[in-house]
Amino acid sequence: MNNEEYFLSITAEIHAIKNRVRNFIQDHWLSDGEWKESVLRSILRRHLPKTIGIGNGFIFTPTRTSTQIDILLYDNTKPVLFQDGDFVIVTPDCVKGIIEVKTTAKKSDLDDIFSKIADNIEIIPFGHADRKFFGVFIYHADFDNATAPTVADEVLEKLYIATRGQSRRVINSASIGESFFIRYWFMAPEGNRGVERWHAYKLKSKAPAYFLHNVIEHLCPESVLNNNAVWYPESGKEDSKISERCRKEERKADIP
């Protein structure tokens, strides 16, 4: 199995479907945006177990309601407050993950995008051992050199600012365009040392595939990590790292 080619094919598939649908509904951009969300939901349904529901909707509490969530991953073994097709309203304990999807974004848009999803994450109770996925998927970035180290530094700083110093506002991952991928590490990828930092990678035409497989890994870690060679390319991605950012300032000294 050639995982490199497989990862490239996922990116090609996402964009091929997106462009095919745009040819039909080019005068209805709201529908086009909704379709892009459904493409990602469809791919996730191929891989995630049936116990994880995949839809869109809201998280509801007695004191607070989330903004509408583009992709809402939830525990299918628990009751939901409301469901009609893919649309659901759930309580916070049901949530397994949330993903914000954007067709395009300027660099100046990222502050609002990251802040919006961080506000929704804050509603959800979880700890380090409670694996949940919180991510941002952007089809196209309207700023040049999205994978340049200086731009990556700026994007990681925006992720840091969105946390407002709180671990419960951390965004796990982001895919921007075809090649810019970000992952948050609680433990160093090269060992078992705690780090709590984001890594940014330049992965030519493979960012969407890494993003989707990270969703699966977060929600089904034991199966994926025990079969790592099947789920990820052998070459890995750490050699493609272009920037990193600690969540805690005092942890900078820990970076080798």
HUKASUL-V741494 format. One record per residue. N is the residue number from 1. RES is the residue in one small letter. SS is DSSP state (alpha for helix, beta for strand, coil for the rest). PHI is phi in whole degrees, -180 to 180 (* if undefined). BURIAL is b if it has 9 or more other C-alpha atoms within 8 Angstrom, else e. Layout:
N | RES | SS | PHI | BURIAL
N | RES | SS | PHI | BURIAL
This chain:
1 | m | coil | * | e
2 | n | coil | -97 | e
3 | n | alpha | -69 | b
4 | e | alpha | -60 | e
5 | e | alpha | -66 | e
6 | y | alpha | -63 | e
7 | f | alpha | -64 | b
8 | l | alpha | -63 | b
9 | s | alpha | -69 | e
10 | i | alpha | -65 | b
11 | t | alpha | -61 | b
12 | a | alpha | -62 | e
13 | e | alpha | -65 | e
14 | i | alpha | -58 | b
15 | h | alpha | -75 | e
16 | a | alpha | -65 | e
17 | i | alpha | -65 | b
18 | k | alpha | -57 | b
19 | n | alpha | -70 | e
20 | r | alpha | -63 | e
21 | v | alpha | -69 | b
22 | r | alpha | -59 | b
23 | n | alpha | -62 | e
24 | f | alpha | -87 | e
25 | i | coil | -124 | b
26 | q | coil | -65 | e
27 | d | coil | -95 | e
28 | h | coil | -130 | e
29 | w | alpha | -68 | e
30 | l | alpha | -64 | e
31 | s | alpha | -63 | e
32 | d | alpha | -62 | b
33 | g | alpha | -65 | b
34 | e | alpha | -64 | e
35 | w | alpha | -66 | b
36 | k | alpha | -60 | b
37 | e | alpha | -65 | b
38 | s | alpha | -69 | e
39 | v | alpha | -61 | b
40 | l | alpha | -67 | b
41 | r | alpha | -61 | b
42 | s | alpha | -64 | e
43 | i | alpha | -65 | e
44 | l | alpha | -64 | b
45 | r | alpha | -64 | b
46 | r | alpha | -66 | e
47 | h | alpha | -115 | e
48 | l | coil | -79 | e
49 | p | coil | -65 | e
50 | k | coil | -65 | e
51 | t | coil | -73 | e
52 | i | beta | -107 | b
53 | g | beta | -79 | b
54 | i | beta | -133 | b
55 | g | beta | -154 | b
56 | n | beta | -143 | b
57 | g | beta | 155 | b
58 | f | beta | -134 | b
59 | i | beta | -105 | b
60 | f | beta | -122 | b
61 | t | coil | -129 | e
62 | p | coil | -61 | e
63 | t | coil | -117 | e
64 | r | coil | -157 | e
65 | t | beta | -126 | e
66 | s | coil | -69 | b
67 | t | coil | -74 | e
68 | q | coil | -66 | e
69 | i | beta | -104 | b
70 | d | beta | -65 | b
71 | i | beta | -129 | b
72 | l | beta | -114 | b
73 | l | beta | -101 | b
74 | y | beta | -144 | b
75 | d | beta | -77 | b
76 | n | coil | -75 | b
77 | t | coil | -90 | e
78 | k | coil | -109 | e
79 | p | coil | -71 | e
80 | v | coil | -112 | b
81 | l | coil | -73 | e
82 | f | beta | -159 | e
83 | q | beta | -150 | b
84 | d | beta | -147 | e
85 | g | coil | 66 | e
86 | d | coil | -80 | e
87 | f | beta | -80 | b
88 | v | beta | -138 | b
89 | i | beta | -124 | b
90 | v | beta | -130 | b
91 | t | coil | -86 | b
92 | p | alpha | -57 | b
93 | d | alpha | -67 | e
94 | c | alpha | -79 | b
95 | v | beta | -74 | b
96 | k | beta | -105 | b
97 | g | beta | 176 | b
98 | i | beta | -140 | b
99 | i | beta | -133 | b
100 | e | beta | -96 | b
101 | v | beta | -116 | b
102 | k | beta | -130 | b
103 | t | beta | -71 | b
104 | t | beta | -138 | b
105 | a | beta | -155 | b
106 | k | coil | -88 | b
107 | k | alpha | -60 | b
108 | s | alpha | -69 | e
109 | d | alpha | -79 | e
110 | l | alpha | -64 | b
111 | d | alpha | -57 | b
112 | d | alpha | -69 | e
113 | i | alpha | -62 | b
114 | f | alpha | -67 | b
115 | s | alpha | -66 | b
116 | k | alpha | -62 | b
117 | i | alpha | -71 | b
118 | a | alpha | -64 | b
119 | d | alpha | -61 | b
120 | n | alpha | -72 | b
121 | i | alpha | -59 | b
122 | e | coil | -61 | b
123 | i | coil | -74 | b
124 | i | coil | -93 | b
125 | p | coil | -77 | e
126 | f | coil | -166 | b
127 | g | coil | -129 | e
128 | h | coil | -59 | e
129 | a | coil | -81 | e
130 | d | coil | -97 | e
131 | r | coil | -74 | b
132 | k | coil | -133 | b
133 | f | beta | -116 | b
134 | f | beta | -130 | b
135 | g | beta | -142 | b
136 | v | beta | -125 | b
137 | f | beta | -121 | b
138 | i | beta | -119 | b
139 | y | beta | -65 | b
140 | h | beta | -136 | b
141 | a | beta | -103 | b
142 | d | coil | -90 | e
143 | f | coil | -137 | e
144 | d | coil | -73 | e
145 | n | coil | 52 | e
146 | a | coil | -58 | b
147 | t | coil | -103 | b
148 | a | coil | -72 | e
149 | p | alpha | -55 | e
150 | t | alpha | -66 | e
151 | v | alpha | -70 | b
152 | a | alpha | -59 | b
153 | d | alpha | -58 | b
154 | e | alpha | -65 | e
155 | v | alpha | -65 | b
156 | l | alpha | -65 | b
157 | e | alpha | -64 | b
158 | k | alpha | -67 | b
159 | l | alpha | -63 | b
160 | y | alpha | -63 | b
161 | i | alpha | -62 | e
162 | a | alpha | -63 | b
163 | t | alpha | -72 | b
164 | r | coil | 53 | e
165 | g | coil | 77 | e
166 | q | coil | -114 | e
167 | s | alpha | -64 | e
168 | r | alpha | -81 | e
169 | r | alpha | -116 | b
170 | v | coil | -74 | b
171 | i | coil | -91 | b
172 | n | coil | -70 | b
173 | s | beta | -158 | b
174 | a | beta | -148 | b
175 | s | beta | -120 | b
176 | i | beta | -124 | b
177 | g | coil | 68 | b
178 | e | coil | -90 | b
179 | s | coil | -131 | b
180 | f | beta | -102 | b
181 | f | beta | -127 | b
182 | i | beta | -129 | b
183 | r | beta | -135 | b
184 | y | beta | -97 | b
185 | w | beta | -113 | b
186 | f | beta | -78 | b
187 | m | beta | -118 | b
188 | a | coil | -60 | b
189 | p | coil | -63 | e
190 | e | coil | -90 | e
191 | g | coil | -175 | e
192 | n | coil | -104 | e
193 | r | coil | -88 | e
194 | g | beta | -67 | e
195 | v | beta | -131 | b
196 | e | beta | 52 | b
197 | r | beta | -150 | b
198 | w | beta | -91 | b
199 | h | beta | -115 | b
200 | a | beta | -108 | b
201 | y | beta | -128 | b
202 | k | beta | -104 | b
203 | l | coil | -122 | b
204 | k | coil | -55 | e
205 | s | coil | 60 | b
206 | k | coil | -125 | b
207 | a | alpha | -60 | b
208 | p | alpha | -59 | b
209 | a | alpha | -68 | b
210 | y | alpha | -62 | b
211 | f | alpha | -61 | b
212 | l | alpha | -64 | b
213 | h | alpha | -72 | b
214 | n | alpha | -71 | b
215 | v | alpha | -58 | b
216 | i | alpha | -63 | b
217 | e | alpha | -63 | b
218 | h | alpha | -62 | b
219 | l | alpha | -88 | b
220 | c | coil | -135 | e
221 | p | alpha | -62 | b
222 | e | alpha | -62 | e
223 | s | alpha | -66 | e
224 | v | alpha | -67 | b
225 | l | alpha | -69 | e
226 | n | alpha | -74 | e
227 | n | coil | -128 | e
228 | n | alpha | -57 | e
229 | a | alpha | -67 | e
230 | v | alpha | -85 | e
231 | w | alpha | -85 | b
232 | y | coil | -132 | b
233 | p | coil | -60 | b
234 | e | coil | -62 | e
235 | s | coil | -67 | e
236 | g | coil | 68 | e
237 | k | coil | -128 | e
238 | e | alpha | -65 | e
239 | d | alpha | -69 | e
240 | s | alpha | -101 | e
241 | k | beta | -69 | b
242 | i | beta | -118 | b
243 | s | beta | -165 | b
244 | e | beta | -150 | b
245 | r | beta | -147 | b
246 | c | beta | -75 | b
247 | r | coil | -77 | b
248 | k | coil | -110 | b
249 | e | alpha | -55 | e
250 | e | alpha | -69 | e
251 | r | alpha | -84 | b
252 | k | alpha | -57 | e
253 | a | alpha | -66 | e
254 | d | alpha | -81 | e
255 | i | coil | -73 | e
256 | p | coil | -68 | e
